[in-house]
């Protein structure tokens, strides 16, 4: 992996809209811009293709073209597919929908739409290796989690398995939809994570699934090491390596600052993930673990702009070695929230930054 910034998408090319997400697959990149008009969230998706020197804009999709008021809570690229989960926590009367587009002749065409029961609200989702893991919350007291496993077949997502859990906390305490699930061809991980007392306290652990054919079975629960289970705060975000060797997760600190970061390694003798590494220098707001490599950002605070960095580690000789530290210093310009969002596929990582508190 090259340890330098190689391309920057100038915010001016995004019509100075409000950035709110992006995703990457090989040489394809999608960036989402949100324009807030009162209670209507109008999203514009911009698609880029990587060339030798930069990223070329190839297509835009406007949510208004589909008659959707709230569009694109999360977006994903996988192979030829572009998947969007549309939802809005602040407007419970708006249904959650899953839209699937497929690239044909360089253009993404709508192929499939799934409408979810109005009582379900999304909590976590991931799209990889022909699978979707979607955790939904049923608005009841106590809260009920439902994990849905969808498999792509002939351009349609087919529900192949589902699991339910009842959690003993109130619906207003659960954390909002975030990056708390990940999946590969054999394993999936999702967090039980919630906050309470005005974000001053949190609790969480990880649920690990293993695939057998088209079914998924819970094989392990992971709690924060070296503390009592009821004090575990794992699950602010999670990531699993494509080879299934590592699971990474962060805790949640005050006002969403990452306070601890943990890695668990798969033990072939016991067939379980065991504690492997802990970082206590407030790293871990966003991270990607990819086989034996780790990209991890500093903690990010929505209220205090800071000069953050991205850290690159390599696993060798049973330990994680820091190889380099990256920041957004390019042509003398330094952003103030470098690493506030991060995605990676293969040898390319895309990192969010803001300059003078502008996204």
N, C-alpha and C positions, 0 to 999 in steps of 0.2 A: 504494500500500500504506500503510495506517495504521500509524503508528509508536508504538503503545501496546498494552499488554496489555488485551484486551477481555473475556476470559472465563477463569475458573479452575475446573477440576473439583476439588472438595475431596477430598483423599485419604480423608476419612471416608466418602464415598459408595462407596469401593472396598473397604469392610470391612477397611481397614488391611492389605490383602494385600501381597504383594511384586510391585510393578510390574515389568514386564519388556518392554514394547513397546507401540506404538500405530501406527495408520495412518489416513489421511484421504483422502476423495474427495468433493469438492463439500461437501454438507451432512451427510455421514455420517462418523462417527468410531468406530473400534474400539480399545479399550484391553484389554491382556492382563494378567491377574494370575496369578502363579504361587504355588502353595502346595506347599512341599516336605515330603513325608511319607516320610522315609527315602530310599530310592532311587526313589520314585515321584514324578513331576512331574505334579501335577494342575493344569491350567490352566483358568481361567474367562475367557471373552471377553465383554466388555460393549460393547454397541452404543449409540451416541448419535446423535440427529438434532438438527441446529442449529435453534434457534428464534430469535425476534427478540432475546431477552435472554440465553439460555444454551443449554446442551446437554442435551437430554432423553434419559434412559435409555429405550430401546425394546425391548431384548432381551438375553438372556444365553445363551451356549452353554457347556456344561460338557463337558470332554473325556471324563469318565466315561460320558456318554450314548452315546459311540461305542466304548467299550471300549478306549480308547487310554491307555497308561500315560504315554508321553512325547508331548506334544502341543503343537504351535505353536512350533517353533523360530523361524519367521518368519511374519508375517501381513500380508496386503495387501488393500486395497480397490481395485477397478477397475470403474467403471461400476456395474452391478447385481451384481457378483460379489465374494465374499469368499474369498480363497485362502490356505490354510495349508500350509506345508511342515513336516512333523512328523519330527523326527530327534533324535538325542542322541549326541554324540561320546563320552561317557563309557561308553556301553553299546552296543558294536558289534554285539551280537546283536539289537538292536532295529532293525527295518527302517525305511527312509525312505519316507514316504508323502506324497502331495500330495492335499489335499482341496479341493474347489471347491463353494461354496455360492452360490445365487442368490437375490436378494431378490424375493419375490413377496408382494404385498399387505402390504408392510412387514415381512416376516419372512424371514430367510435359511433356505433349504431346501437340503439336501445334493443335489448333482447329479452329481458325478464324483469318483472316487478313482483315483489312479495309484500302484502299488506299484513301487519301484525295487529292482534287484538288491542283495542284502545287502552286496556288496563295495563299493558306491558310498556315499560320504559327501559331504554337501553342503559346498560351499566359498563359493559366492556365488549370489545369486538376485535377480531383479527382475521386476516385473509391471506392464506399461504398454502402452497402445495396442494391446490385443488380443494381446499377445505375452508369453511367459515366456522369459527367458534364465536357465537353470539350469546352473551349473558344478558338476560332481561330481568327486570325487577317487577314483581306484581305489587302494586300499591295497596298493601294491606298492613295491618299491625298484628303480629310481627311480620316483618318483610319476608317475602318468598323469592328466592333466586331460581331462575330456570336457565340452564345451559343448553343451547341448541347447536347441533353439529350438522352443517349442510355440506353436501358434496356436489361439485359441478359435473353435470352430465348432459351432453348435447345442448350446451349453452343455457341450461337451467339449473338452479340450485335445488337439490332434492334433500329434504330433511331425513337424515339417517339415524339420528340418535338424540335423546334429550334426557336431562337429569334435573331434579328439583331439590332445593334445600330451603329450610326455614331458619332464618336468623333472628335471634332474640334482641332486636333493636327496632326503634320506630322508623317509619319511612322517611321522616325529615332528617334522620341522622346519616343516611347513606351518602357516600361520596358521589359527585356528579360523574357523568360519562367520561371516561378517560382511557388511557392506554394501559389497561390492567389485564390484558390477555395476550397470549402468543401461542403459536402452533407450528409444528413441522409435520413431516409425513408420518411420524410415529408417536410423538408426544404433544400434549397440550398443557398449558398452565394458565390458571385464572386466579385472581385474588379475591378474597373476602375482605374488603377494606371499607371502613366507615369512619366518619368523623363525628364529634359531638362537642358540646360546650363551646359553641362559637369558634370552631376550628382549633381549639387549644389542646384537644386530645384526639387520639385516633387509635384504632385497633385493626389488626389484619393478619392474615396468614394466606398461604398459597395452596391451591388444590391442583394436583398433577393427575392428568389422564394419560392412559396408554391405549393406542388403537389396536384392535384385532379385527381385521377385515373392514367392515363398514360400521363397526360399533366401537364405542369408547368406554373405558372402565377407569374409575378412580383407583389409583394405586398408591397415592401418598398425600399426606398433608405436611406442609413445611411451615415451621414457626421460626421466628427470629431466634438465633442462637444465643445462649448464655443469659436468657431471661425466662421468667415464668411465662407459660403459654398465654395467660390472660393479659400480659404486658407486651405481647408481640405487636409490632406496628409494620410488618411487612406488607407489600402490595400496593404502594403508591403508584409504581409502574413495574412492569415485568418484561423480561426478554428471555427467549430460549434459543440456544445455538442451533443452526440447521442440522448439525450432526447429532443433536440430542445429548451432548456431553455436558453442557453447562446451562444452568438457570440463573439469571440475575434479577435482583429486586432491590428496590429502595424503600426506606421508611419515609414518613411524612413529618416534617418539622413545622415550626410556627409559620403561618401564612404561606404554606406550600413550599417551604424551603426543604430540600433534601438534606437529611441529617446523617443518615447512615446508608451505606451501600453494601450489599452482600452478594456473593457468588456461591452457588452450590454445584458440586461436581458429581456426575453419575458414577456410582460404585458398582462395578459389574459383579462383584462378589455377593453383595447384599441386594442388588437390583433396586437401589434407592439413591436419591440425590442427597449428598452430605455436604455440610458446611466446608467451604474451601477458602474463602477470602472475604475480608471486611475492610472497607475504606471508611475512615472516620473524619475526613477532612472536608466534609460537606460537599462531596461530589455526588452526582447521581440524579440530577433533575431529569435528564434524558440520557439514554445509553442504548447501545446496540452491541450485543455479543454475537460474534460470528465465528463459530468453531473455536480457534485458538487466538482470536483477536477481540479486543474490547475498545470501543469508543465510548467515552463518558464525558458529560459536561459538568461544569461547576453547578452548585446550587443556583437557583434562579428565584428572585424575589420580585413579585409583581409591583411592589410598592417602592422599591429602592433600586434604581438602575445601577448596575455594577459592571465592571470590566471583566467579563468571564472568558474562560478558555475551554478548549476541547483537549482531552487527554487520550493518547493512544498507547495501549498496553498489548504486550504479546506474551502468551503463556508458553513457558519453556522451563524444562527441568523442574516441573511441579511448582512453579511460582509465576506470578504476574509481574513482568518487568516493564517499567515505563520506558517507552521508546522515544516519544516526542510530545511536545505541547504545542497546540495550534491556537491561533487567535485570528481575528479578522483584519489584521493590519495589512492593508493593501493600498498602495499609492498614498500612504500617510493617513488613511482614514481608519479609525478604530470604532467599532460599534460598542454598544453598552449592554447588550443582552445576548452575546454570542453563545450559541448552544441552547437557547430557549426552546428549540425543537430540533430534532435530529432523526433522520432516516438513512438507511444504508441498504444497498443491494450490490453484491459482488464487490468490485473495487471502487465503487463510487459512493460517497456519502454526501448528503445535502444537509446543510446546517442553516438554521434561522439566525438572523442577527437584526438589530435595529440600530439606527444612527440617530443620535439626539432624541431618543425616545420615540422615534417614528419607525413603524414596521415596514 
